[in-house]
Amino acid sequence: MQSFNHLITTRPHEARQVLISDLHLSPEEPALVQAFLALVDDCIALPALKRLFILGDWFEVWLGDDVYLSLSEDERQTHWLTPLIVKLKKLRIEGCEVLIMHGNRDFLLGQPFCSLFGGELIYEPYTLAVGQENYRLEHGDALCTDDKKYQFFRKIMRHRLIQWYLLNKSLEKRLAIADNMRQKSQENNANKAAYIMDVNEAAVNKAIYHFDALLHGHTHRPEIHQSNEGKTRYVLGDWRLLDSDTRQPKVSAVIGAITTDINANIDSHSNNAEFGLFEFKHSV
């Protein structure tokens, strides 16, 4: 797996699409926010980049678009989300699509917020052509079928009526609900066997059956897996702060990139398009 500090230093003219997941951004973790802004700067500088995918858990928690959209202009000036919107809008103006998928942490994210920077919500499973192969993209939590309690919770939380109910609660009540859910999740996960929180092999085989490859995040276990049928499962990594006690901590993440030869058509359908995982590091 190749490691780099800036996308621009790694075959910049060949990078066509970038895929990231599990950033868990929040105002409590400014280093992760700065690392994301640095990545977007790199994306802006990449001359042939056409798509940036965010495959879920962009935010640690998302209580509804109105949390930001209801702010006054003065309040937005100092809000931690505003620099993200400004950078992503610039990226979109440069001609790069920004495609966002829901995760288990930000399933209340809506198109109105994404429209602030010209982004688009996409839904799983999403099919992406890479050369002559079709990749299935998803967040990854639906593949963890051994965790019966979570799958039941997921089914409830993804229901439109439940989401409507939550979004019509006051912000204070939504905060209380989110804090309670987070606390219960931490307690439950502490008592679960490690395999329960990973993907289920049968669920993976079912998901990849009509595809050539599967790409997801969620598990925070970046890796490249090969099946007996010769199919590949790529797992993106979460964004994490390293050496936080040192003078110069770093943020590290395993991300995906689709590249093609500099002389090829920028379309990902090009025969020589390749997908790979890369370790992205940013010094804080």
C-alpha positions in Angstrom: 0.0 0.0 0.0 1.5 3.3 -1.1 1.8 6.1 1.5 1.9 9.8 0.8 1.4 13.2 2.5 -0.3 14.8 -0.5 -2.3 13.4 -3.3 -0.6 15.9 -5.6 2.7 14.1 -5.2 1.4 10.8 -6.4 0.8 10.6 -10.2 -1.3 13.8 -10.1 -2.3 13.7 -13.8 -3.5 10.2 -13.5 -5.9 10.5 -10.5 -9.5 10.5 -11.8 -11.6 9.7 -8.7 -10.9 9.6 -5.0 -12.9 7.6 -2.4 -12.9 8.2 1.3 -15.0 7.0 4.3 -15.3 7.2 8.1 -13.9 10.6 8.7 -16.1 11.1 11.8 -15.6 14.9 11.7 -16.7 17.0 14.6 -15.8 20.3 16.3 -14.2 18.3 19.1 -11.6 16.9 16.7 -10.2 19.9 14.8 -7.2 17.9 13.6 -9.5 15.6 11.5 -11.3 18.6 10.1 -8.0 20.2 9.1 -6.8 16.9 7.5 -10.0 16.8 5.4 -9.6 20.4 4.3 -6.0 19.5 3.3 -7.3 16.6 1.3 -9.8 18.8 -0.5 -7.0 21.2 -1.3 -5.1 18.3 -2.9 -8.2 17.4 -4.9 -8.6 20.9 -6.1 -5.0 20.8 -7.4 -5.4 17.5 -9.2 -5.8 18.5 -12.8 -7.9 15.5 -14.0 -10.0 14.7 -10.9 -13.6 14.3 -11.7 -15.2 12.7 -8.6 -14.8 12.7 -4.8 -16.8 10.0 -3.0 -17.5 10.2 0.7 -18.9 6.7 1.6 -20.6 7.4 4.9 -19.7 8.6 8.4 -18.5 11.9 7.1 -19.5 13.3 10.5 -19.4 11.8 13.9 -23.0 12.7 14.4 -25.5 14.6 12.2 -28.7 15.8 13.8 -30.3 17.3 10.7 -29.5 19.8 8.0 -31.5 22.5 9.9 -28.7 22.6 12.5 -26.7 24.5 10.0 -29.3 25.8 7.6 -31.2 27.6 10.4 -28.1 29.7 11.4 -28.0 33.4 10.6 -25.3 34.7 8.3 -23.3 36.0 11.2 -23.5 32.6 13.0 -22.3 30.8 9.8 -19.2 33.0 9.6 -17.7 31.3 12.7 -19.2 27.9 12.4 -16.8 24.9 12.0 -18.7 23.6 8.9 -18.4 26.8 6.9 -14.8 26.2 5.8 -15.7 22.7 4.6 -18.6 24.1 2.5 -16.4 26.8 1.0 -13.6 24.3 0.0 -16.1 21.8 -1.4 -17.8 24.5 -3.4 -14.5 25.5 -4.9 -13.8 21.9 -5.8 -17.2 21.6 -7.5 -16.6 24.8 -9.4 -13.3 23.2 -10.7 -15.5 20.5 -12.3 -15.2 17.7 -9.7 -18.4 16.0 -8.5 -18.8 15.5 -4.8 -20.9 12.4 -4.1 -21.9 11.6 -0.5 -23.4 8.3 0.9 -25.1 7.9 4.3 -23.3 6.1 7.1 -24.5 4.8 10.4 -23.5 8.1 12.1 -24.9 10.6 9.6 -28.0 8.9 8.2 -30.0 12.2 8.7 -27.8 14.0 6.3 -30.0 15.5 3.5 -29.7 16.9 0.0 -30.4 20.5 1.2 -27.1 20.7 3.1 -25.2 19.0 0.2 -26.6 21.5 -2.2 -24.8 24.3 -0.4 -21.6 23.1 -2.2 -23.1 21.4 -5.2 -22.8 17.9 -3.7 -25.1 15.0 -4.4 -26.4 12.3 -2.1 -26.1 8.8 -3.5 -27.6 5.6 -2.1 -26.2 2.1 -1.5 -25.6 0.0 -3.4 -23.9 2.3 -5.9 -22.4 0.9 -9.0 -19.1 2.3 -10.2 -17.4 1.3 -13.4 -13.6 0.9 -13.2 -12.2 -0.1 -16.5 -14.2 -3.2 -17.6 -15.3 -4.1 -14.1 -18.3 -3.0 -12.0 -17.6 -2.1 -8.4 -20.3 -2.1 -5.7 -20.0 0.8 -3.3 -21.6 0.9 0.1 -20.9 2.1 3.6 -20.5 -1.4 5.0 -22.7 -1.5 8.1 -25.4 -3.6 6.3 -22.8 -6.3 5.8 -22.3 -6.8 9.5 -25.3 -9.2 9.8 -23.9 -11.1 12.8 -24.7 -8.0 14.9 -28.5 -8.7 15.1 -29.2 -5.9 17.6 -27.5 -3.3 15.4 -29.3 -4.5 12.2 -32.6 -4.2 14.0 -31.6 -0.7 15.1 -30.5 0.2 11.6 -33.7 -0.9 10.0 -35.7 1.3 12.4 -33.4 4.4 12.0 -33.5 4.2 8.2 -37.3 4.2 8.1 -38.6 7.5 6.7 -41.3 7.9 9.3 -38.7 7.5 12.1 -36.5 10.0 10.5 -39.4 12.4 10.0 -40.2 12.0 13.7 -36.6 12.7 14.8 -36.2 15.7 12.6 -39.4 17.2 14.0 -38.0 17.1 17.5 -36.3 20.2 18.9 -32.5 20.3 18.6 -32.2 19.9 22.3 -34.2 16.7 22.3 -32.2 15.4 19.3 -29.0 16.1 21.1 -30.2 14.1 24.1 -31.4 11.2 21.9 -28.0 11.2 20.1 -26.0 11.2 23.4 -28.1 8.4 24.7 -27.7 6.3 21.5 -24.0 6.9 21.5 -23.6 5.8 25.2 -25.6 2.7 24.6 -23.7 1.9 21.5 -20.4 2.2 23.3 -21.6 -0.1 26.1 -22.9 -2.7 23.7 -19.8 -2.7 21.6 -17.6 -3.2 24.6 -19.3 -6.5 25.3 -19.4 -7.8 21.7 -17.0 -10.2 20.2 -14.7 -8.7 17.5 -16.1 -10.8 14.7 -19.7 -9.6 15.4 -18.7 -6.1 14.4 -17.0 -7.2 11.2 -18.7 -8.2 7.9 -20.4 -11.5 7.5 -18.9 -13.7 4.8 -22.3 -14.8 3.5 -23.5 -11.2 3.4 -20.4 -10.2 1.4 -20.8 -13.1 -1.1 -24.4 -12.0 -1.6 -23.5 -8.4 -2.1 -20.7 -9.1 -4.5 -22.4 -11.8 -6.5 -23.4 -9.6 -9.5 -20.3 -7.4 -9.3 -16.5 -7.8 -9.9 -15.5 -6.0 -6.7 -16.9 -4.6 -3.4 -15.7 -1.4 -1.8 -16.8 -0.3 1.7 -15.8 1.3 4.9 -17.4 1.2 8.4 -15.4 -1.6 10.0 -12.2 0.5 10.4 -10.2 -2.5 9.2 -8.6 -1.4 6.0 -7.5 -4.3 3.9 -7.7 -6.0 0.5 -9.5 -9.4 0.5 -9.7 -12.0 -2.2 -12.5 -14.4 -2.5 -12.3 -18.0 -3.8 -14.1 -16.8 -6.9 -11.4 -14.3 -7.7 -13.4 -11.3 -6.6 -11.9 -8.4 -4.5 -13.2 -6.7 -1.5 -11.6 -3.4 -0.6 -12.0 -1.9 2.8 -11.3 1.8 3.3 -9.9 3.0 6.7 -11.2 5.4 9.2 -9.5 8.8 9.8 -7.5 8.6 13.0 -5.2 10.9 15.0 -1.7 9.4 15.5 0.9 10.5 18.1 -1.6 12.9 19.7 0.8 13.6 22.6 3.7 14.7 20.4 4.4 18.2 19.1 3.4 17.3 15.6 0.6 14.7 15.6 -0.6 13.2 12.3 -3.9 12.2 10.9 -3.8 8.9 8.9 -6.4 7.3 6.7 -6.6 4.6 4.1 -8.4 6.0 1.0 -9.1 4.8 -2.5 -8.2 6.2 -5.9 -9.0 5.4 -9.5 -6.2 6.3 -11.8 -5.7 6.1 -15.6 -2.7 6.7 -17.9 -2.1 10.4 -18.6 -2.8 9.9 -22.3 -6.1 8.0 -21.7 -9.6 9.4 -21.7 -10.6 10.7 -18.2 -13.7 8.5 -18.2 -13.4 5.7 -15.6 -14.7 3.3 -18.3 -11.3 3.5 -19.9 -9.8 0.0 -20.3 -6.6 0.9 -18.3 -8.4 2.4 -15.3 -7.1 1.0 -12.0 -8.3 1.1 -8.4 -5.9 1.1 -5.5 -5.8 1.8 -1.7 -3.4 4.4 -0.5 -2.4 5.7 3.0 -3.0 9.4 3.3 -1.2 11.2 6.1 -1.5 14.8 7.2 0.7 16.5 9.8 -1.3 18.7 12.1 
